[in-house]
Amino acid sequence: MKCRHCNCQVTLPLIDLGCAPPSNAYLTPISLRRPEKWFPLKVVICESCWLVQAEAYSRAAELFNDEYAYFSSFSTQWLKHAETYVQTMIERFGLTPDSRVVEVASNDGYLLQYVKQRGIPCLGIEPTASTAAASRLKGIETLEEFFGVGLAGRLAAKGWQADLMAANNVLAHVPDINDFAAGFAHLLKPAGVATFEFPHLMNLIDGNQFDTIYHEHFSYLSLTAVQRIFAANGLTVFDVEEHPTHGGSIRVFAQRADTGSHPTSNRVKLLLDQEQAAGLRSAAYYAGFQTRAEKVKDDFVHFLVEAKRRGQTVAAYGAAAKGNTLMNFAGIRPDLIAFVADRNPAKQGKFMPGSRVPIVAEERLRHDQPDYVVILPWNLRAEVMGQLAYVRQWGGQFVTAVPTLEIS
C-alpha cells in the first residue's frame, strides 16, 4: 500500500490481528440475524515518514454512521479532563466572549458545554448523527459533517475563523490525514491555536496496548510523524504535553505556519529526542509486537477456559472498542464471557460486534454476581473498580488482560 501521508510504498509490518468487524458496529436483535462485515485488521509502518497506519479496507462513512454508539460523557474522568482543558486554554490564550472556539469531532458536547458555560461562542463539528443530536440537546451548535479543507473554507467564509480549535482523539481516525490537517490551517485566525490529543505511539508499543488498534483508527501517531504531517500542511508545532488519558496521550499545540507567533517550547525537542532515542525511526523498535500481543491473547483465553472448567462465571464491564479488538482477536464468545455491562443506554440491549456477547445494564452485575468481572477499558481501571466496588461483597474479583493478565 501507499503511505497515506507521503505516498511512499509501505511494506514493514507491525501487527496482524486477523479479521474483525468495525469495533463500534454494535448489533441489534434484528441485525444479529444477518451477516456481519469483517475486515482485515493489519497495521504497517512507513519507513520514509514513520507514520504507523492501518491497511484501509473500510470507509469512514461505514464506521461513523447513524448508529455510532460512543458517547464521551459517560466517563467522569474524561469529563473532568475536558473541563480542566477548557479552563487552562482560556487562561493560557486569553479567550473571552469575543473569541471563537471550534471543536472537531465534538461528540456529544462533552467539552464544548464548558466553553458555552463561560459565554464563549463555540461550534461543534461531528459527523455521527447520534452524538451530534446529544450535543444539540446541550444547546451547542453542531454541524453533522466530516472535517477537511472544503468545510474549513466554507466556515471561514461565514466568519467562523477560530481563536482555538480542539481535536481530541480524532487525528488517528481520519483516512485523509493531509486534508484534515490542512483544514486547521484554513480555519484558524492568524494568531489562532489548534490542539490535538491522541494516544502516543510509544505507549502503544512499550505498553503492549494492541487492543487500541481497531478499524476506526487509520493511524497510530508519534510526534515525529505528526510534526512532519503538519509542516506539509501549513501548521507548525510549538508545544507538546504528556497526559495519562487513554493509556498515555500527548497534546500537541499547533499554529499557522504563515502567521503564528508562539515560540517553540523546549518540550517539543525533548519529546522528539526521546522518540529518537527509543528507536522509533528503526524497524527494530517494532519487532516482537506481534508475539507480545499473542501472549496476552493466549493468557486471557487460558484464564477464561479454566474458569469455565471450574464452574465459575465471568462477565465484563465496558463495551469499549478496545474490548472488541481483544475479544475478536481471542475468539471469545458468550460461553466464556456471559455478558458485558455498560452504563450507556445506547449500547444496552445490543450485542458486541463479532463476539455477539450481549450488552446489558450495570444492574445485571448485582443480580448475577459473577465470580470475575473483566474490565475491558483498562485505561479506566481505577475509575471502574471504584464504581463497581460492590462486586467485592460477594467475593468477586476484577480482571484486566492488557498489557498483561492481572486478577485482583
C-alpha positions as CSV (number, residue, x, y, z in Angstrom):
1,M,0.0,0.0,0.0
2,K,1.0,3.7,-0.3
3,C,1.5,5.8,2.8
4,R,-1.5,8.0,3.5
5,H,0.8,10.9,4.2
6,C,3.9,10.8,2.0
7,N,2.6,8.3,-0.7
8,C,5.7,6.1,-0.4
9,Q,5.4,2.3,-0.7
10,V,4.8,0.8,2.8
11,T,5.9,-2.8,3.4
12,L,7.1,-3.0,7.0
13,P,4.5,-4.9,9.1
14,L,3.7,-4.1,12.8
15,I,0.9,-6.5,13.6
16,D,-1.8,-8.7,12.1
17,L,-4.9,-9.1,14.3
18,G,-6.8,-11.2,11.8
19,C,-10.2,-10.1,10.8
20,A,-12.9,-8.2,12.8
21,P,-16.0,-6.1,12.2
22,P,-15.8,-2.4,13.0
23,S,-15.4,-2.1,16.7
24,N,-18.3,0.3,17.3
25,A,-20.7,-1.6,15.0
26,Y,-22.9,-2.9,17.8
27,L,-25.5,-5.4,16.8
28,T,-29.3,-5.1,17.4
29,P,-31.5,-8.1,17.9
30,I,-32.5,-7.7,14.3
31,S,-29.0,-7.3,12.8
32,L,-27.9,-10.3,15.0
33,R,-29.7,-12.5,12.4
34,R,-27.8,-11.0,9.5
35,P,-24.2,-11.5,8.3
36,E,-21.6,-9.0,9.6
37,K,-19.0,-7.2,7.6
38,W,-15.5,-8.3,8.7
39,F,-12.3,-6.6,7.6
40,P,-8.7,-7.5,7.9
41,L,-7.0,-5.7,10.8
42,K,-3.4,-5.2,9.9
43,V,-1.0,-2.3,10.7
44,V,2.1,-1.3,8.8
45,I,4.9,1.2,9.1
46,C,6.1,3.8,6.6
47,E,9.9,3.8,6.8
48,S,10.0,7.2,5.0
49,C,7.9,9.3,7.3
50,W,7.4,6.8,10.1
51,L,3.7,7.1,10.1
52,V,2.2,3.9,11.5
53,Q,-1.0,3.1,9.8
54,A,-3.7,0.5,9.2
55,E,-4.3,-1.0,5.8
56,A,-7.5,0.6,4.7
57,Y,-10.3,-1.8,3.9
58,S,-13.3,0.2,5.2
59,R,-14.5,3.8,4.5
60,A,-15.0,6.4,7.3
61,A,-18.7,6.6,6.4
62,E,-19.1,2.9,7.2
63,L,-17.5,3.3,10.6
64,F,-19.0,6.6,11.7
65,N,-22.6,6.1,10.8
66,D,-26.1,6.8,12.2
67,E,-25.8,4.0,14.8
68,Y,-22.4,5.1,16.2
69,A,-22.6,4.5,19.9
70,Y,-19.5,6.0,21.6
71,F,-20.6,8.9,23.9
72,S,-17.8,10.7,25.6
73,S,-19.9,12.0,28.5
74,F,-20.2,8.5,30.2
75,S,-16.7,8.8,31.6
76,T,-16.5,11.1,34.6
77,Q,-12.7,11.0,34.3
78,W,-12.9,12.3,30.7
79,L,-15.4,15.0,31.6
80,K,-13.0,16.3,34.3
81,H,-10.2,16.2,31.8
82,A,-12.3,18.2,29.3
83,E,-13.3,20.8,31.9
84,T,-9.7,21.3,33.0
85,Y,-8.7,21.7,29.4
86,V,-11.2,24.5,28.8
87,Q,-10.1,26.4,31.9
88,T,-6.5,26.0,31.0
89,M,-6.9,27.2,27.4
90,I,-9.0,30.2,28.5
91,E,-6.2,31.3,30.9
92,R,-3.3,30.5,28.6
93,F,-4.6,32.1,25.4
94,G,-6.8,34.8,26.9
95,L,-10.1,33.6,25.5
96,T,-13.1,35.9,26.0
97,P,-16.7,36.1,24.9
98,D,-15.3,37.8,21.8
99,S,-13.3,34.7,20.9
100,R,-14.5,31.7,18.8
101,V,-13.8,28.0,19.7
102,V,-14.4,25.2,17.2
103,E,-14.1,21.5,18.2
104,V,-13.6,18.9,15.5
105,A,-15.1,15.5,16.5
106,S,-17.1,17.2,19.2
107,N,-19.1,14.0,20.0
108,D,-21.9,14.7,22.5
109,G,-20.8,18.1,23.6
110,Y,-18.7,16.7,26.5
111,L,-16.1,19.6,26.0
112,L,-17.9,22.5,24.4
113,Q,-20.5,22.5,27.2
114,Y,-17.8,24.0,29.4
115,V,-16.9,26.6,26.7
116,K,-20.6,27.5,26.4
117,Q,-20.9,27.9,30.2
118,R,-18.2,30.5,30.1
119,G,-20.0,32.6,27.5
120,I,-17.6,31.9,24.6
121,P,-19.2,31.3,21.2
122,C,-18.5,27.7,20.1
123,L,-19.2,25.3,17.2
124,G,-19.0,21.6,17.2
125,I,-18.2,19.5,14.1
126,E,-19.4,15.9,14.5
127,P,-20.3,13.5,11.6
128,T,-22.2,10.9,13.7
129,A,-25.9,11.7,14.0
130,S,-26.4,10.1,17.4
131,T,-23.8,12.1,19.2
132,A,-24.4,15.3,17.3
133,A,-28.1,15.1,18.4
134,A,-26.9,14.7,22.0
135,S,-24.7,17.8,21.6
136,R,-27.6,19.9,20.3
137,L,-29.6,18.9,23.4
138,K,-26.9,20.7,25.4
139,G,-27.6,23.8,23.3
140,I,-24.4,23.5,21.3
141,E,-24.5,24.4,17.6
142,T,-23.2,21.3,15.8
143,L,-22.5,20.6,12.2
144,E,-23.0,17.0,11.1
145,E,-20.1,16.7,8.7
146,F,-16.6,15.3,8.2
147,F,-13.9,18.0,8.6
148,G,-11.4,18.9,5.9
149,V,-10.2,21.8,3.7
150,G,-13.6,22.1,2.0
151,L,-15.6,22.5,5.2
152,A,-12.9,24.8,6.7
153,G,-13.1,27.1,3.7
154,R,-16.9,27.3,3.9
155,L,-16.8,28.1,7.6
156,A,-14.1,30.7,7.2
157,A,-16.2,32.4,4.5
158,K,-19.1,32.6,7.0
159,G,-16.9,34.3,9.7
160,W,-16.2,31.2,11.8
161,Q,-12.4,31.5,11.9
162,A,-11.3,30.3,15.3
163,D,-9.1,31.5,18.1
164,L,-8.9,27.9,19.4
165,M,-9.6,24.6,17.7
166,A,-9.7,21.4,19.6
167,A,-9.3,17.9,18.2
168,N,-9.3,15.2,20.8
169,N,-8.9,11.6,19.8
170,V,-9.7,12.2,16.1
171,L,-6.4,12.7,14.3
172,A,-5.9,9.0,14.3
173,H,-9.5,8.5,12.9
174,V,-9.2,10.2,9.6
175,P,-8.2,8.4,6.3
176,D,-7.0,11.6,4.5
177,I,-4.8,13.0,7.2
178,N,-3.3,15.6,4.9
179,D,-6.7,17.2,4.0
180,F,-7.7,17.0,7.7
181,A,-4.6,18.8,8.9
182,A,-4.7,21.4,6.2
183,G,-8.3,22.2,7.2
184,F,-7.0,23.6,10.5
185,A,-4.6,26.0,8.7
186,H,-7.6,27.3,6.7
187,L,-9.9,27.8,9.7
188,L,-7.6,29.2,12.3
189,K,-7.3,33.0,12.7
190,P,-3.8,34.3,12.0
191,A,-2.9,34.1,15.7
192,G,-5.2,31.1,16.4
193,V,-4.1,27.9,18.1
194,A,-5.1,24.3,17.5
195,T,-4.6,21.4,20.0
196,F,-4.6,17.7,19.1
197,E,-4.8,14.9,21.6
198,F,-4.1,11.3,20.7
199,P,-2.6,8.2,22.3
200,H,1.1,8.3,21.9
201,L,2.6,5.5,19.7
202,M,5.4,4.9,22.2
203,N,2.9,3.9,24.8
204,L,1.1,1.6,22.4
205,I,4.3,-0.2,21.6
206,D,6.0,-0.1,25.0
207,G,2.8,-0.9,26.9
208,N,1.7,-3.7,24.6
209,Q,-1.6,-1.8,24.0
210,F,-2.5,-3.7,20.9
211,D,-6.2,-3.5,21.7
212,T,-6.2,0.2,20.8
213,I,-5.9,-1.0,17.2
214,Y,-9.2,-1.1,15.5
215,H,-10.8,-0.1,12.2
216,E,-11.7,3.4,13.4
217,H,-8.0,4.2,13.8
218,F,-6.4,4.7,10.4
219,S,-3.1,6.0,12.0
220,Y,-1.1,5.4,15.2
221,L,0.8,8.6,16.0
222,S,4.1,9.8,17.2
223,L,5.3,13.4,17.5
224,T,7.9,12.6,14.8
225,A,5.2,11.8,12.3
226,V,2.7,14.5,13.3
227,Q,5.3,17.3,13.1
228,R,6.1,16.3,9.6
229,I,2.4,15.9,8.6
230,F,1.6,19.4,10.0
231,A,4.6,21.0,8.4
232,A,3.5,19.7,5.0
233,N,0.0,21.2,5.5
234,G,0.6,24.7,6.8
235,L,0.9,24.1,10.5
236,T,3.9,24.3,12.9
237,V,4.1,22.6,16.3
238,F,5.1,24.9,19.1
239,D,4.4,22.9,22.3
240,V,3.5,19.4,23.5
241,E,2.3,17.9,26.8
242,E,2.0,14.4,28.0
243,H,-1.2,13.2,29.7
244,P,-2.3,9.9,31.3
245,T,-5.6,9.6,29.4
246,H,-6.2,6.6,27.1
247,G,-3.2,4.8,28.4
248,G,-0.8,7.7,27.8
249,S,-1.6,10.5,25.3
250,I,0.1,13.6,24.1
251,R,-1.4,17.0,23.5
252,V,0.2,18.8,20.5
253,F,-0.2,22.6,20.2
254,A,0.0,23.9,16.6
255,Q,-0.3,27.3,14.9
256,R,-0.5,28.6,11.3
257,A,3.0,28.4,9.7
258,D,2.5,31.7,7.9
259,T,1.2,33.9,10.8
260,G,1.7,32.0,14.1
261,S,3.9,33.8,16.6
262,H,4.1,31.5,19.6
263,P,7.7,30.5,20.4
264,T,8.6,26.8,20.2
265,S,8.8,25.2,23.7
266,N,11.8,23.1,24.5
267,R,9.3,20.3,25.3
268,V,9.0,19.7,21.6
269,K,12.7,18.9,21.1
270,L,12.8,16.8,24.3
271,L,10.0,14.5,23.2
272,L,11.4,14.2,19.6
273,D,14.7,13.3,21.2
274,Q,13.0,10.8,23.4
275,E,11.3,9.1,20.4
276,Q,14.6,9.1,18.5
277,A,16.5,7.5,21.5
278,A,13.8,4.9,21.8
279,G,14.5,3.9,18.2
280,L,11.1,4.9,16.8
281,R,12.8,5.5,13.4
282,S,14.1,2.0,13.2
283,A,12.4,-1.3,12.2
284,A,14.0,-3.0,15.2
285,Y,11.8,-0.9,17.6
286,Y,8.6,-2.5,16.3
287,A,9.9,-6.1,16.2
288,G,8.2,-8.6,18.5
289,F,5.0,-6.6,19.0
290,Q,3.0,-9.4,17.3
291,T,4.4,-12.0,19.7
292,R,3.7,-10.0,22.8
293,A,0.1,-9.4,21.6
294,E,-0.4,-13.2,21.1
295,K,0.9,-13.9,24.6
296,V,-1.8,-11.6,26.0
297,K,-4.4,-13.4,23.9
298,D,-3.2,-16.9,24.9
299,D,-3.1,-16.0,28.6
300,F,-6.6,-14.5,28.5
301,V,-8.2,-17.4,26.7
302,H,-6.5,-19.8,29.1
303,F,-7.9,-17.9,32.1
304,L,-11.4,-17.9,30.7
305,V,-11.3,-21.6,29.8
306,E,-10.0,-22.6,33.2
307,A,-12.7,-20.5,34.9
308,K,-15.3,-22.3,32.8
309,R,-14.0,-25.7,33.8
310,R,-14.1,-24.7,37.5
311,G,-17.7,-23.8,37.1
312,Q,-17.0,-20.1,37.7
313,T,-18.8,-17.3,35.9
314,V,-17.2,-14.4,34.1
315,A,-18.8,-11.1,32.9
316,A,-17.2,-8.0,31.6
317,Y,-17.7,-4.3,32.1
318,G,-17.4,-1.5,29.5
319,A,-18.5,-2.2,25.9
320,A,-15.4,-0.4,24.6
321,A,-13.9,-0.5,21.2
322,K,-10.7,-1.8,22.6
323,G,-12.6,-4.6,24.3
324,N,-14.0,-5.7,20.9
325,T,-10.5,-5.9,19.5
326,L,-9.4,-8.1,22.3
327,M,-12.4,-10.3,22.2
328,N,-12.4,-10.8,18.5
329,F,-8.6,-11.4,18.4
330,A,-9.0,-14.0,21.1
331,G,-12.1,-15.6,19.6
332,I,-14.3,-15.0,22.7
333,R,-18.0,-16.0,22.6
334,P,-20.8,-15.9,25.2
335,D,-19.8,-19.3,26.6
336,L,-16.7,-17.7,28.0
337,I,-18.0,-14.2,28.9
338,A,-21.7,-14.2,29.6
339,F,-22.4,-10.5,29.1
340,V,-20.9,-7.1,29.1
341,A,-22.4,-4.4,31.4
342,D,-22.3,-0.8,30.3
343,R,-23.8,2.4,31.6
344,N,-24.5,3.8,28.2
345,P,-28.2,3.2,27.3
346,A,-27.4,3.5,23.6
347,K,-25.4,0.2,23.9
348,Q,-27.7,-1.7,26.3
349,G,-29.9,-4.3,24.6
350,K,-27.3,-4.6,21.8
351,F,-24.5,-7.1,21.2
352,M,-20.8,-6.8,20.8
353,P,-19.7,-7.0,17.2
354,G,-18.1,-10.2,16.2
355,S,-18.3,-12.0,19.6
356,R,-22.0,-11.3,19.8
357,V,-21.9,-11.1,23.6
358,P,-25.0,-9.3,24.9
359,I,-24.6,-5.8,26.4
360,V,-26.7,-5.2,29.5
361,A,-27.3,-2.5,32.2
362,E,-25.0,-2.5,35.1
363,E,-27.7,-3.8,37.4
364,R,-27.2,-7.2,35.9
365,L,-23.9,-7.5,37.7
366,R,-25.6,-7.2,41.1
367,H,-28.3,-9.7,40.0
368,D,-25.9,-12.4,38.6
369,Q,-23.0,-11.8,41.0
370,P,-20.3,-13.2,38.6
371,D,-17.1,-14.6,40.1
372,Y,-15.0,-12.4,37.8
373,V,-15.6,-9.0,36.1
374,V,-13.2,-8.3,33.2
375,I,-12.6,-4.5,32.8
376,L,-12.3,-4.1,29.0
377,P,-11.5,-0.3,29.1
378,W,-8.3,-1.0,31.2
379,N,-7.3,2.7,30.9
380,L,-10.3,3.4,33.2
381,R,-9.4,0.6,35.6
382,A,-9.3,2.7,38.8
383,E,-12.5,4.6,38.0
384,V,-14.4,1.3,37.2
385,M,-13.1,-0.5,40.2
386,G,-14.3,2.3,42.4
387,Q,-17.7,2.4,40.6
388,L,-18.1,-1.4,41.0
389,A,-16.6,-1.8,44.5
390,Y,-19.8,-3.7,45.5
391,V,-18.5,-6.7,43.4
392,R,-16.2,-7.4,46.4
393,Q,-19.3,-8.1,48.6
394,W,-19.9,-11.5,47.1
395,G,-16.2,-12.3,46.6
396,G,-16.0,-11.2,43.0
397,Q,-12.6,-10.3,41.5
398,F,-11.6,-7.9,38.8
399,V,-9.6,-8.9,35.7
400,T,-7.7,-6.9,33.1
401,A,-5.9,-8.6,30.2
402,V,-3.8,-5.7,28.8
403,P,-0.8,-5.2,29.0
404,T,-0.6,-8.4,31.0
405,L,-3.2,-10.6,32.7
406,E,-4.0,-9.2,36.1
407,I,-6.5,-10.5,38.7
408,S,-7.3,-8.5,41.8
